[in-house]
Amino acid sequence: MADQNVPPRRPRDDRGWDGRQHPAVDGHRDSHTPSPYGYEAPRQHPGGQPVDPRYAHAGHPGARGPQWVGPDGFARQPVAPAAGAGLPNLDDDGDPGRRVGRRKALAALGGTAAVVAGGAALAMTPQIRSLFGDDAVAGDATGTTVTDGTPARPSGQQPSTVRTYTEQNESYMGSRAGEALKKNAPAGGRTFSGPAAAAAETKVTVKTVLAKDPVLHLARRATFGATPRVVAEIKERGIDGWLRWQLDPEKIAPTRAELKLAELPTLKMSTAQLREQRDQLNERGAHPEKEMVDATVARQIWSDRQLFEVMVDFWNDFLHVAADFDGGEVYRASFDRDVVRAHALGSYPEMLLAANRHPALLLYLNQNDSRADAVNENLARENLELYSVGVDGGYTEKDVRQAALLQTGRGVNDGKYVFRPERHYVGKVKVLGFTHANNSKDPKKAEAAIDAYLTYIALHPSTAKYVAQSLATRFVSDTPPKSLVERLAKTYSTNKGMIKPVLMTLFSSSEFWAAVGQKVRRPMEYLVATYRSLGVSPQASPKHDNGDNKRTPYSRGLRQIHDKMRELGQYPMGQPTPDGYPDVYPAWTSAGTMVNGWNEAGELLAGRRTVFTYTPAEKLVARPPATAGAYVDALSLRLVGQKLSTRERALILGVAGVSAGDKVDATFGGAVTAVARAILASPQHHLR
């Protein structure tokens, strides 16, 4: 990680926003305030494995998911809840007589959700890795002197040889749960002529509770949650036609919810406008970096460009810049718009080039402080370790130093990207197999040298493998077959980093279609899928009273979802460190987070957040059957797209205290909300 020559907290090129640390006008508070980079000794995994020292960030309480979240949010960062807020009791709805077995049944369902993908039993694991554990080492690049090694990172060695793990997902997969997942992973396979052909010819042999229906599988993996409408669209267009449609998002019309994003005043403002109007925005309680996250949440829930939004989220973890970094309120929205979204289904080399000229990345990783006579290695290290070849991609500490020298001169001035030739190091550089004379301070020539290097590492075979591994982990399983990774990497290299061909290779592979039930939803994904499953509308409920609030119900509702995600430990662009969120199940095993998610589902079913409109629980099924067992089957089909297993069905009937043959009305004898919430606690909803 970027950990050498980390300067003190930089003097900002613009004044701070006073309101960021205080409640906004609607009572929302910032439940996570990132700290400056800090250092501490390497930690241990619960099982005794050493934690990669790249991620030992002293100031951060562990926003990375595996942590207990209680009524007051993170233990180290208590947040005063609004009146009536807090973590509801799982048994708080209904007659005491109906509560019999309800908590036990929910716990049983949740425990099942923890093991359905082949993992170990539900475990309480503490927050695991954060940031920068190595001692800071002052470097100097004056003249020809190069300090390219430390005892912890010897010159000439690959970083992965002096660390326990090669990358963050692997560190979590070394756990007992990770080992169990590996035993239930699909074997190798082949690529077919297209996705539909692959779906038709692939047999699902892994153990899973999910229906082995290719349409449902595609809907779960290529969107933020299957809905009856999405399933119908895939069936109508066909698998190939639906994917072609999704891979051309510019032709997909914006939804009503996306049009309503105009109610977020800062979303379309330029960096210059945000800088100029900071005081007025601050007085109004408008936080641009939060509104950007709010808008991302809205698109995940309501956009029809679902595959595009899934890829935006993927790149926000891969080429990660935290939303809440010091300067994010001015620059991060532009990074989202002009870097990630502009290239999410395009060229990764072009995305990396754009990122390395964007103020957000240059400030986030201190490139603005780097000059030839005092080199800061942060951006150069992350470009290699996280954004291209990966920590085991073949580079050494000397390569990091050479890259850092080459990239000097790039920075930010008056809110804009600039190249300062007087800060640029001149001299021959060699990084991996890339060599350049770098013999001019002329901006055009110097920047051409930097861009040539960045293009080189973006197309390096190790980058192809790293991108392929990351995509396969996101879309296929926590332990994707090497055969698939190799084919995806070949497609990446053949197509010079274009992403659509890689995705088509992935969707045309037998490994993708064989991996039903091999991914567990992370907390953010669970919450978004719950909103989608329940058909929540972005319009305010007729019961809503906006009062004197300056913000619209829609904007306040999005902030409520955003804040809930913060409680759960994951929200868009929320990881404060450059590695992004982990994408494997063992990183997110938290009973507290799971219970909090179930309780939020109960809030939605009860229609308590009047900023949105909800389908009443008793109307989720158009024509409810008259017997309890048949009603549970119908409600399961509506919410998770399939019937539950006999065991899970019995547990859910126990929630209502009835038998399968008992007569019930549309309200399930007053227990329909509890029954629906239990279905949303089932493994069929936790898996994707």
C-alpha positions as CSV (number, residue, x, y, z in Angstrom):
1,M,0.0,0.0,0.0
2,A,1.0,3.6,-0.2
3,D,3.0,4.0,2.9
4,Q,6.3,5.7,2.2
5,N,6.9,9.4,2.7
6,V,3.3,9.9,3.8
7,P,3.3,13.6,4.8
8,P,1.3,15.2,7.6
9,R,-2.3,16.0,6.8
10,R,-1.9,18.3,3.8
11,P,-3.0,22.0,4.0
12,R,-6.1,22.1,1.9
13,D,-6.1,24.3,-1.2
14,D,-9.6,25.4,0.0
15,R,-11.2,25.9,3.3
16,G,-13.0,23.2,5.2
17,W,-16.7,22.8,5.3
18,D,-17.8,23.5,8.9
19,G,-20.9,21.5,8.6
20,R,-19.3,18.1,7.8
21,Q,-18.8,17.2,11.5
22,H,-22.2,18.3,12.6
23,P,-25.8,17.2,12.1
24,A,-27.4,18.4,8.9
25,V,-30.6,20.4,9.0
26,D,-32.6,17.1,8.7
27,G,-31.0,15.6,11.8
28,H,-28.7,13.3,9.9
29,R,-25.2,12.9,11.3
30,D,-22.0,11.7,9.6
31,S,-21.5,8.3,11.3
32,H,-18.1,7.9,9.7
33,T,-15.4,10.5,9.6
34,P,-12.2,9.3,8.1
35,S,-8.9,10.0,9.9
36,P,-5.6,10.9,8.4
37,Y,-3.3,8.0,7.5
38,G,-1.7,6.5,10.6
39,Y,0.4,3.6,11.7
40,E,0.2,0.8,14.1
41,A,1.6,-2.7,14.5
42,P,0.4,-5.5,12.4
43,R,-2.7,-7.2,13.7
44,Q,-3.9,-10.8,13.8
45,H,-6.9,-12.5,12.2
46,P,-9.1,-14.2,14.8
47,G,-7.7,-17.5,13.8
48,G,-4.1,-16.3,14.4
49,Q,-3.1,-15.5,10.9
50,P,-1.2,-12.3,10.7
51,V,-3.0,-9.4,9.1
52,D,-1.4,-7.9,6.0
53,P,0.4,-4.8,7.3
54,R,-0.7,-2.8,4.3
55,Y,-4.1,-2.3,6.0
56,A,-3.3,-1.4,9.6
57,H,-4.9,2.1,9.7
58,A,-4.8,3.3,13.3
59,G,-7.5,5.9,13.0
60,H,-10.2,3.8,11.4
61,P,-12.6,1.7,13.5
62,G,-13.1,-0.9,10.8
63,A,-15.7,0.2,8.3
64,R,-14.8,-2.9,6.4
65,G,-17.9,-5.0,7.4
66,P,-16.8,-7.8,9.7
67,Q,-17.8,-6.1,12.9
68,W,-20.6,-5.9,15.4
69,V,-23.1,-3.1,14.8
70,G,-25.5,-2.3,17.6
71,P,-28.2,0.2,18.3
72,D,-25.6,3.0,18.4
73,G,-23.7,2.1,15.3
74,F,-20.0,1.5,15.5
75,A,-18.7,1.0,19.0
76,R,-16.0,3.6,18.6
77,Q,-18.2,6.1,16.9
78,P,-21.5,6.5,18.8
79,V,-24.1,8.4,16.9
80,A,-27.0,10.0,18.6
81,P,-30.1,8.4,17.0
82,A,-33.1,10.4,15.9
83,A,-36.2,10.2,18.1
84,G,-37.7,6.8,17.9
85,A,-34.7,5.4,16.1
86,G,-32.5,2.4,17.2
87,L,-32.3,-1.3,16.6
88,P,-35.9,-2.7,16.9
89,N,-36.4,-5.9,18.9
90,L,-36.8,-8.8,16.5
91,D,-40.0,-9.8,18.4
92,D,-41.6,-6.4,18.7
93,D,-44.4,-6.9,16.2
94,G,-47.6,-8.6,17.2
95,D,-49.3,-10.5,19.9
96,P,-46.9,-12.2,22.5
97,G,-48.5,-15.5,21.7
98,R,-47.3,-15.2,18.1
99,R,-43.8,-14.5,19.2
100,V,-43.2,-18.1,20.2
101,G,-40.2,-19.4,18.3
102,R,-39.9,-16.2,16.1
103,R,-36.4,-15.2,17.3
104,K,-35.3,-18.8,17.2
105,A,-36.6,-19.2,13.7
106,L,-34.9,-16.1,12.4
107,A,-31.7,-17.1,14.0
108,A,-32.0,-20.5,12.3
109,L,-32.6,-18.9,8.9
110,G,-29.7,-16.6,9.4
111,G,-27.4,-19.4,10.4
112,T,-28.4,-21.2,7.3
113,A,-27.6,-18.1,5.2
114,A,-24.1,-18.3,6.7
115,V,-23.4,-21.8,5.4
116,V,-25.4,-22.1,2.2
117,A,-22.5,-21.1,0.0
118,G,-20.3,-23.7,1.6
119,G,-18.9,-21.6,4.4
120,A,-18.4,-22.4,8.1
121,A,-21.0,-21.7,10.7
122,L,-21.9,-18.1,11.4
123,A,-19.0,-16.5,13.3
124,M,-18.5,-13.2,15.0
125,T,-15.3,-11.8,13.5
126,P,-13.8,-8.4,14.4
127,Q,-12.9,-5.8,11.8
128,I,-9.9,-7.2,10.1
129,R,-7.6,-5.2,8.0
130,S,-7.3,-1.4,7.5
131,L,-4.4,0.6,6.4
132,F,-0.6,1.2,6.5
133,G,1.2,-0.8,9.2
134,D,4.8,-0.3,8.1
135,D,6.9,2.5,9.7
136,A,7.2,5.5,7.5
137,V,10.5,5.8,5.7
138,A,11.8,9.1,4.5
139,G,13.0,9.0,1.0
140,D,15.1,11.3,-1.1
141,A,15.4,11.5,-4.9
142,T,17.9,14.3,-5.3
143,G,20.5,13.7,-8.0
144,T,20.9,10.0,-8.7
145,T,20.6,8.8,-5.2
146,V,17.8,6.3,-4.9
147,T,16.6,4.7,-1.6
148,D,14.6,1.8,-2.8
149,G,14.6,-0.6,0.1
150,T,13.9,-1.1,3.8
151,P,14.3,-4.1,6.1
152,A,10.6,-4.7,5.7
153,R,10.7,-4.3,1.9
154,P,14.2,-5.3,0.6
155,S,15.3,-3.8,-2.6
156,G,14.8,-6.1,-5.5
157,Q,12.1,-8.3,-3.9
158,Q,8.5,-8.5,-4.9
159,P,6.2,-7.0,-2.2
160,S,4.3,-10.3,-2.1
161,T,7.3,-12.2,-0.9
162,V,7.6,-10.2,2.3
163,R,3.8,-10.4,3.1
164,T,1.5,-13.0,4.3
165,Y,-1.1,-12.6,1.5
166,T,-0.9,-11.4,-2.1
167,E,-4.2,-9.5,-2.0
168,Q,-7.1,-8.7,0.4
169,N,-9.6,-11.3,-0.8
170,E,-7.1,-14.0,-0.4
171,S,-6.4,-13.0,3.2
172,Y,-10.0,-13.6,4.1
173,M,-10.2,-16.8,2.2
174,G,-7.5,-18.2,4.4
175,S,-10.0,-18.5,7.2
176,R,-11.9,-21.7,8.1
177,A,-15.0,-20.3,6.3
178,G,-12.9,-19.7,3.2
179,E,-11.5,-23.2,3.2
180,A,-15.0,-24.6,3.4
181,L,-16.1,-22.4,0.5
182,K,-13.3,-23.7,-1.7
183,K,-14.6,-27.3,-1.3
184,N,-18.0,-26.3,-2.9
185,A,-16.6,-24.2,-5.8
186,P,-17.4,-25.2,-9.4
187,A,-14.8,-26.9,-11.4
188,G,-13.2,-25.7,-14.6
189,G,-15.1,-25.4,-17.8
190,R,-15.2,-23.9,-21.2
191,T,-16.5,-21.0,-23.3
192,F,-19.5,-21.4,-25.5
193,S,-20.6,-19.4,-28.6
194,G,-22.7,-17.1,-26.4
195,P,-24.3,-16.7,-23.0
196,A,-27.6,-18.5,-23.9
197,A,-25.7,-21.5,-25.3
198,A,-23.6,-21.7,-22.2
199,A,-26.7,-21.5,-20.0
200,A,-28.4,-24.2,-21.9
201,E,-25.4,-26.6,-21.9
202,T,-24.2,-26.1,-18.3
203,K,-25.3,-28.4,-15.5
204,V,-25.2,-27.0,-11.9
205,T,-23.5,-29.6,-9.7
206,V,-22.6,-27.5,-6.6
207,K,-24.7,-27.7,-3.4
208,T,-27.0,-24.8,-3.2
209,V,-30.5,-23.9,-1.9
210,L,-31.1,-21.6,-4.9
211,A,-33.2,-22.7,-7.8
212,K,-31.0,-23.9,-10.7
213,D,-32.8,-21.5,-13.1
214,P,-30.4,-19.7,-15.5
215,V,-32.8,-16.7,-15.8
216,L,-32.9,-16.2,-12.0
217,H,-29.1,-16.8,-11.8
218,L,-28.4,-14.1,-14.4
219,A,-30.9,-11.7,-12.7
220,R,-29.2,-12.1,-9.4
221,R,-25.6,-11.7,-10.6
222,A,-26.0,-9.0,-13.3
223,T,-28.3,-6.8,-11.3
224,F,-28.5,-5.6,-7.7
225,G,-31.4,-7.9,-7.1
226,A,-33.9,-9.9,-9.2
227,T,-37.4,-8.5,-9.4
228,P,-40.4,-9.9,-11.3
229,R,-39.9,-7.2,-13.9
230,V,-36.3,-8.1,-14.5
231,V,-37.1,-11.8,-14.8
232,A,-39.8,-11.0,-17.3
233,E,-37.5,-8.8,-19.3
234,I,-34.8,-11.6,-19.5
235,K,-37.5,-14.1,-20.6
236,E,-38.9,-11.7,-23.2
237,R,-35.6,-10.6,-24.7
238,G,-33.7,-13.9,-24.2
239,I,-30.5,-14.2,-22.3
240,D,-28.3,-13.0,-25.2
241,G,-30.7,-10.1,-26.1
242,W,-31.0,-8.9,-22.5
243,L,-27.2,-8.8,-22.0
244,R,-26.7,-6.9,-25.3
245,W,-29.3,-4.4,-24.1
246,Q,-27.6,-4.1,-20.7
247,L,-24.2,-3.6,-22.3
248,D,-25.5,-0.6,-24.2
249,P,-26.7,1.5,-21.3
250,E,-26.8,4.8,-23.2
251,K,-29.8,3.5,-25.1
252,I,-31.7,2.6,-21.9
253,A,-34.0,5.4,-20.8
254,P,-33.6,6.9,-17.3
255,T,-36.3,5.8,-14.8
256,R,-38.5,8.1,-12.9
257,A,-36.2,7.7,-9.9
258,E,-33.2,8.7,-11.9
259,L,-34.9,11.8,-13.2
260,K,-35.8,12.7,-9.6
261,L,-32.0,13.0,-8.9
262,A,-32.4,16.6,-10.1
263,E,-33.6,17.1,-6.5
264,L,-30.0,16.7,-5.4
265,P,-28.6,20.2,-6.0
266,T,-24.9,19.4,-6.1
267,L,-25.0,16.4,-8.3
268,K,-24.4,18.1,-11.6
269,M,-22.3,21.0,-10.3
270,S,-18.8,21.2,-11.6
271,T,-15.7,21.2,-9.4
272,A,-15.4,25.0,-9.9
273,Q,-19.0,25.6,-8.9
274,L,-18.5,23.4,-5.8
275,R,-15.5,25.4,-4.8
276,E,-17.1,28.8,-5.5
277,Q,-20.4,28.0,-3.7
278,R,-19.0,26.1,-0.7
279,D,-20.2,28.6,1.9
280,Q,-23.8,28.7,0.5
281,L,-23.9,24.9,0.2
282,N,-22.5,24.5,3.7
283,E,-25.2,26.8,5.1
284,R,-27.9,24.8,3.4
285,G,-26.4,21.5,4.8
286,A,-25.7,20.2,1.4
287,H,-22.7,17.8,1.2
288,P,-21.7,17.0,-2.4
289,E,-19.8,13.8,-1.5
290,K,-22.8,12.5,0.3
291,E,-25.2,13.4,-2.4
292,M,-23.0,11.5,-4.9
293,V,-23.4,8.5,-2.7
294,D,-27.1,9.1,-2.3
295,A,-27.4,9.2,-6.1
296,T,-25.4,6.0,-6.5
297,V,-27.8,4.2,-4.0
298,A,-30.8,5.5,-6.0
299,R,-29.4,4.1,-9.2
300,Q,-28.6,0.8,-7.7
301,I,-32.2,0.4,-6.5
302,W,-34.2,1.9,-9.3
303,S,-32.1,2.2,-12.5
304,D,-32.8,0.0,-15.5
305,R,-29.1,0.1,-16.3
306,Q,-28.4,-2.5,-13.8
307,L,-25.4,-4.2,-15.3
308,F,-23.8,-0.8,-15.7
309,E,-24.4,0.1,-12.1
310,V,-22.9,-3.3,-11.0
311,M,-19.8,-2.5,-13.0
312,V,-19.6,1.0,-11.6
313,D,-19.6,-0.5,-8.1
314,F,-17.0,-3.0,-9.2
315,W,-14.6,-0.3,-10.5
316,N,-15.3,1.8,-7.4
317,D,-13.7,-1.1,-5.4
318,F,-11.0,-1.8,-7.9
319,L,-9.8,1.8,-8.7
320,H,-10.9,3.1,-5.4
321,V,-11.1,6.7,-4.2
322,A,-13.0,7.1,-0.9
323,A,-16.0,9.4,-1.0
324,D,-15.1,10.9,2.4
325,F,-11.4,11.8,1.8
326,D,-10.2,15.3,2.6
327,G,-11.2,17.0,-0.5
328,G,-13.9,14.5,-1.6
329,E,-16.6,17.1,-1.1
330,V,-15.2,19.0,-4.1
331,Y,-13.6,16.4,-6.3
332,R,-15.1,13.0,-5.8
333,A,-18.4,13.6,-7.7
334,S,-16.4,14.5,-10.8
335,F,-14.2,11.4,-10.4
336,D,-17.4,9.3,-10.3
337,R,-18.8,11.0,-13.4
338,D,-15.7,11.6,-15.5
339,V,-13.6,8.6,-14.7
340,V,-15.6,5.6,-13.4
341,R,-18.9,6.1,-15.1
342,A,-17.3,7.4,-18.3
343,H,-15.3,4.1,-18.7
344,A,-17.1,1.5,-16.7
345,L,-18.0,-0.6,-19.8
346,G,-15.2,0.9,-22.0
347,S,-11.4,0.7,-21.8
348,Y,-9.6,0.1,-18.5
349,P,-6.4,1.6,-19.8
350,E,-8.3,4.8,-20.6
351,M,-9.9,4.8,-17.2
352,L,-6.5,4.5,-15.5
353,L,-5.1,7.3,-17.6
354,A,-8.1,9.5,-16.8
355,A,-7.8,8.7,-13.1
356,N,-4.1,9.7,-13.0
357,R,-5.0,13.1,-14.3
358,H,-7.9,13.7,-12.0
359,P,-7.6,15.9,-8.9
360,A,-9.5,13.4,-6.7
361,L,-6.9,10.6,-7.1
362,L,-3.9,13.0,-7.1
363,L,-5.0,14.5,-3.8
364,Y,-6.3,11.3,-2.2
365,L,-2.9,9.6,-2.7
366,N,-0.7,12.8,-2.1
367,Q,0.7,13.0,-5.6
368,N,0.3,16.8,-5.4
369,D,3.0,16.7,-2.7
370,S,5.5,14.7,-4.8
371,R,8.4,16.4,-6.6
372,A,11.8,15.3,-7.9
373,D,13.7,16.3,-4.8
374,A,11.1,14.9,-2.3
375,V,9.3,12.0,-3.8
376,N,6.0,10.7,-2.4
377,E,5.4,7.1,-3.5
378,N,1.8,6.7,-2.6
379,L,0.2,7.0,-6.1
380,A,3.0,5.1,-7.8
381,R,2.7,2.2,-5.4
382,E,-1.1,2.0,-5.7
383,N,-1.0,2.2,-9.5
384,L,1.1,-1.0,-9.3
385,E,-0.3,-2.8,-6.3
386,L,-4.0,-2.1,-6.5
387,Y,-4.8,-0.5,-9.9
388,S,-2.9,-2.7,-12.3
389,V,-0.5,-5.7,-11.9
390,G,-1.3,-6.5,-8.3
391,V,1.0,-7.1,-5.3
392,D,2.3,-10.3,-6.8
393,G,2.4,-8.9,-10.4
394,G,6.2,-9.0,-10.6
395,Y,7.3,-5.5,-9.6
396,T,9.8,-4.7,-6.9
397,E,10.4,-1.8,-4.5
398,K,12.9,-0.4,-7.0
399,D,10.1,-0.4,-9.6
400,V,7.9,1.6,-7.2
401,R,10.6,4.1,-6.7
402,Q,11.3,4.5,-10.4
403,A,7.5,4.9,-11.1
404,A,7.3,7.5,-8.4
405,L,10.1,9.5,-10.0
406,L,8.5,9.3,-13.4
407,Q,5.2,10.5,-12.1
408,T,6.5,13.7,-10.4
409,G,5.2,16.9,-11.8
410,R,1.5,15.9,-11.8
411,G,-0.7,17.7,-9.3
412,V,-3.6,20.1,-8.6
413,N,-3.7,23.8,-8.6
414,D,-6.8,26.0,-8.1
415,G,-9.0,22.9,-8.3
416,K,-7.7,21.7,-11.6
417,Y,-5.2,19.2,-12.8
418,V,-1.8,20.7,-13.7
419,F,1.6,19.5,-14.7
420,R,4.5,21.3,-13.1
421,P,7.6,20.8,-15.2
422,E,9.9,22.2,-12.5
423,R,8.9,19.3,-10.2
424,H,9.4,16.6,-12.7
425,Y,12.3,14.2,-12.4
426,V,14.4,13.9,-15.6
427,G,16.3,10.8,-16.2
428,K,16.0,7.2,-17.5
429,V,13.5,5.1,-15.7
430,K,12.7,1.3,-15.8
431,V,9.6,-0.2,-14.3
432,L,9.0,-3.9,-14.9
433,G,9.7,-4.2,-18.6
434,F,9.0,-0.6,-19.4
435,T,12.0,1.7,-20.2
436,H,11.9,5.4,-21.1
437,A,14.6,8.0,-21.5
438,N,12.4,10.6,-19.7
439,N,14.9,13.2,-20.7
440,S,12.7,16.3,-21.0
441,K,10.8,18.7,-18.8
442,D,8.7,19.8,-21.7
443,P,5.1,19.1,-20.5
444,K,4.0,17.3,-23.6
445,K,7.0,15.0,-23.7
446,A,7.1,14.4,-20.0
447,E,3.4,13.6,-19.8
448,A,3.6,11.4,-22.9
449,A,6.2,9.4,-21.0
450,I,4.0,9.0,-18.0
451,D,1.0,8.0,-20.1
452,A,3.1,5.5,-22.0
453,Y,4.0,3.9,-18.7
454,L,0.5,3.9,-17.4
455,T,-0.8,2.3,-20.6
456,Y,2.0,-0.3,-20.4
457,I,1.0,-1.4,-16.9
458,A,-2.7,-1.3,-17.7
459,L,-2.0,-3.8,-20.5
460,H,0.5,-5.9,-18.6
461,P,-0.2,-9.6,-18.5
462,S,-0.3,-9.4,-14.7
463,T,-3.0,-6.7,-14.9
464,A,-5.0,-8.8,-17.3
465,K,-4.9,-11.6,-14.7
466,Y,-5.7,-9.3,-11.8
467,V,-8.7,-7.7,-13.5
468,A,-9.9,-11.2,-14.6
469,Q,-9.5,-12.6,-11.1
470,S,-11.4,-9.6,-9.6
471,L,-14.3,-9.9,-12.2
472,A,-14.6,-13.6,-11.7
473,T,-14.7,-13.1,-8.0
474,R,-17.5,-10.5,-8.3
475,F,-19.6,-12.5,-10.8
476,V,-18.8,-16.2,-10.3
477,S,-17.6,-17.2,-6.9
478,D,-15.2,-16.4,-4.0
479,T,-12.9,-19.1,-5.5
480,P,-13.3,-18.8,-9.2
481,P,-11.7,-21.6,-11.3
482,K,-8.2,-20.8,-12.7
483,S,-9.4,-21.9,-16.1
484,L,-11.9,-19.1,-16.2
485,V,-9.5,-16.5,-15.0
486,E,-7.0,-17.5,-17.6
487,R,-9.6,-17.2,-20.4
488,L,-10.8,-13.8,-19.2
489,A,-7.2,-12.6,-19.0
490,K,-6.6,-13.7,-22.5
491,T,-9.7,-11.8,-23.7
492,Y,-8.6,-8.7,-21.8
493,S,-5.1,-8.8,-23.5
494,T,-6.4,-9.6,-26.9
495,N,-8.9,-6.7,-26.8
496,K,-6.4,-4.3,-25.3
497,G,-8.2,-3.8,-22.0
498,M,-11.8,-3.4,-23.4
499,I,-14.2,-4.5,-20.8
500,K,-17.3,-5.6,-22.8
501,P,-15.5,-8.5,-24.5
502,V,-14.3,-9.7,-21.2
503,L,-17.8,-9.7,-19.8
504,M,-19.1,-11.5,-22.8
505,T,-16.5,-14.2,-22.3
506,L,-17.5,-14.4,-18.7
507,F,-21.2,-14.7,-19.4
508,S,-20.4,-17.3,-22.2
509,S,-18.5,-19.5,-19.8
510,S,-19.8,-22.7,-18.2
511,E,-18.2,-21.6,-14.9
512,F,-20.5,-18.6,-14.6
513,W,-23.7,-20.7,-15.1
514,A,-22.4,-23.5,-12.9
515,A,-21.9,-21.2,-9.9
516,V,-25.5,-20.8,-8.7
517,G,-25.6,-19.8,-5.1
518,Q,-21.8,-19.3,-4.8
519,K,-21.9,-15.6,-3.8
520,V,-23.3,-14.1,-0.6
521,R,-24.6,-10.6,-0.7
522,R,-22.6,-8.0,1.2
523,P,-24.5,-5.7,3.5
524,M,-25.0,-2.9,0.9
525,E,-26.1,-5.5,-1.7
526,Y,-28.5,-7.1,0.8
527,L,-30.2,-3.7,1.6
528,V,-30.5,-2.7,-2.1
529,A,-31.9,-6.1,-3.0
530,T,-34.5,-5.7,-0.2
531,Y,-35.7,-2.4,-1.6
532,R,-35.9,-3.9,-5.1
533,S,-37.6,-7.1,-3.9
534,L,-40.3,-5.1,-2.0
535,G,-40.9,-2.8,-5.0
536,V,-40.4,0.4,-3.0
537,S,-41.4,3.5,-5.0
538,P,-39.3,6.7,-5.0
539,Q,-42.5,8.8,-4.5
540,A,-43.4,10.0,-1.1
541,S,-46.1,8.3,0.8
542,P,-49.5,10.1,1.1
543,K,-48.9,10.0,4.9
544,H,-45.7,12.0,4.6
545,D,-45.6,15.5,6.0
546,N,-42.6,17.5,4.6
547,G,-43.0,20.3,7.0
548,D,-40.5,23.1,6.7
549,N,-37.7,20.9,5.6
550,K,-35.6,22.4,2.9
551,R,-34.9,19.0,1.3
552,T,-37.4,17.0,-0.6
553,P,-38.7,13.7,0.7
554,Y,-36.8,11.8,-2.0
555,S,-33.4,13.4,-1.1
556,R,-34.0,12.8,2.6
557,G,-35.1,9.2,1.9
558,L,-31.9,8.5,0.0
559,R,-29.9,9.9,2.8
560,Q,-31.7,7.6,5.2
561,I,-30.7,4.6,3.1
562,H,-27.2,5.9,2.9
563,D,-27.0,6.3,6.7
564,K,-28.3,2.8,7.2
565,M,-25.6,1.4,4.9
566,R,-23.0,3.2,7.0
567,E,-24.4,1.4,10.1
568,L,-24.1,-1.9,8.2
569,G,-20.5,-1.2,7.4
570,Q,-20.7,-0.8,3.7
571,Y,-21.9,2.0,1.4
572,P,-20.8,3.1,-2.1
573,M,-17.2,4.4,-2.2
574,G,-17.2,4.1,1.6
575,Q,-13.9,2.3,2.3
576,P,-11.5,4.9,3.5
577,T,-8.4,3.0,2.3
578,P,-7.3,2.7,-1.3
579,D,-8.0,-1.1,-1.5
580,G,-11.8,-0.8,-1.7
581,Y,-14.2,-3.3,-0.1
582,P,-13.3,-7.0,0.0
583,D,-15.6,-9.1,-2.3
584,V,-15.7,-12.5,-0.5
585,Y,-18.1,-13.8,2.1
586,P,-15.7,-14.4,5.0
587,A,-15.0,-10.7,5.1
588,W,-18.6,-9.9,6.1
589,T,-19.6,-12.5,8.7
590,S,-21.3,-10.4,11.3
591,A,-24.3,-11.4,13.2
592,G,-25.0,-7.8,14.2
593,T,-25.0,-6.6,10.7
594,M,-27.3,-9.4,9.6
595,V,-29.8,-8.7,12.3
596,N,-29.7,-5.0,11.5
597,G,-30.5,-5.8,7.9
598,W,-33.4,-7.9,8.9
599,N,-34.8,-5.1,11.1
600,E,-34.5,-2.7,8.2
601,A,-36.6,-5.1,6.1
602,G,-39.2,-4.9,8.8
603,E,-39.2,-1.1,8.7
604,L,-39.8,-1.2,5.0
605,L,-42.6,-3.8,5.3
606,A,-44.3,-1.7,7.9
607,G,-44.0,1.4,5.7
608,R,-42.5,3.4,8.4
609,R,-40.2,5.5,6.2
610,T,-42.9,7.7,4.7
611,V,-40.4,9.4,2.3
612,F,-41.1,6.5,0.0
613,T,-44.2,4.6,-1.0
614,Y,-44.5,0.9,-0.1
615,T,-46.7,-2.0,-1.1
616,P,-48.5,-3.1,2.0
617,A,-47.3,-6.6,3.1
618,E,-50.8,-8.0,2.7
619,K,-50.8,-6.9,-0.9
620,L,-47.4,-8.3,-2.0
621,V,-49.3,-11.3,-3.4
622,A,-52.2,-10.3,-5.6
623,R,-54.4,-13.3,-4.8
624,P,-53.3,-14.7,-1.4
625,P,-54.0,-18.5,-1.0
626,A,-56.3,-19.4,1.8
627,T,-53.9,-21.8,3.6
628,A,-50.7,-20.8,5.4
629,G,-48.4,-23.2,3.6
630,A,-49.6,-22.1,0.1
631,Y,-49.4,-18.5,1.2
632,V,-45.7,-18.8,2.3
633,D,-45.0,-20.4,-1.1
634,A,-46.7,-17.6,-3.0
635,L,-44.9,-14.9,-0.9
636,S,-41.6,-16.6,-1.4
637,L,-42.1,-16.7,-5.1
638,R,-42.9,-12.9,-5.0
639,L,-39.9,-11.9,-2.8
640,V,-37.1,-14.3,-3.7
641,G,-38.3,-15.8,-7.0
642,Q,-38.6,-19.4,-5.8
643,K,-40.2,-21.6,-3.1
644,L,-38.2,-22.3,0.0
645,S,-37.0,-25.7,1.2
646,T,-39.3,-27.8,3.4
647,R,-37.2,-26.9,6.4
648,E,-37.2,-23.2,5.8
649,R,-40.9,-23.2,5.1
650,A,-41.5,-24.9,8.4
651,L,-39.3,-22.3,10.2
652,I,-41.3,-19.5,8.6
653,L,-44.6,-21.0,9.5
654,G,-43.3,-21.2,13.0
655,V,-42.7,-17.5,13.0
656,A,-46.5,-17.1,12.6
657,G,-47.3,-19.9,15.0
658,V,-49.4,-21.8,12.4
659,S,-49.3,-25.1,10.5
660,A,-49.3,-25.4,6.7
661,G,-52.9,-26.4,6.5
662,D,-54.3,-23.6,8.7
663,K,-56.7,-21.1,7.1
664,V,-55.3,-17.6,6.9
665,D,-56.5,-14.3,5.4
666,A,-54.5,-11.8,3.4
667,T,-52.9,-10.5,6.6
668,F,-51.8,-14.0,7.5
669,G,-53.7,-13.6,10.7
670,G,-51.9,-10.4,11.4
671,A,-48.5,-11.9,11.0
672,V,-47.8,-11.2,7.3
673,T,-45.1,-8.6,8.0
674,A,-43.2,-11.0,10.3
675,V,-43.6,-13.8,7.7
676,A,-42.3,-11.6,4.9
677,R,-39.4,-10.4,7.0
678,A,-38.5,-14.0,7.8
679,I,-38.4,-14.8,4.0
680,L,-36.1,-11.9,3.5
681,A,-33.9,-13.4,6.3
682,S,-33.7,-16.7,4.4
683,P,-30.6,-17.8,2.5
684,Q,-32.5,-17.4,-0.7
685,H,-32.4,-13.7,-0.2
686,H,-28.9,-13.5,1.2
687,L,-27.4,-15.3,-1.8
688,R,-27.0,-13.8,-5.2
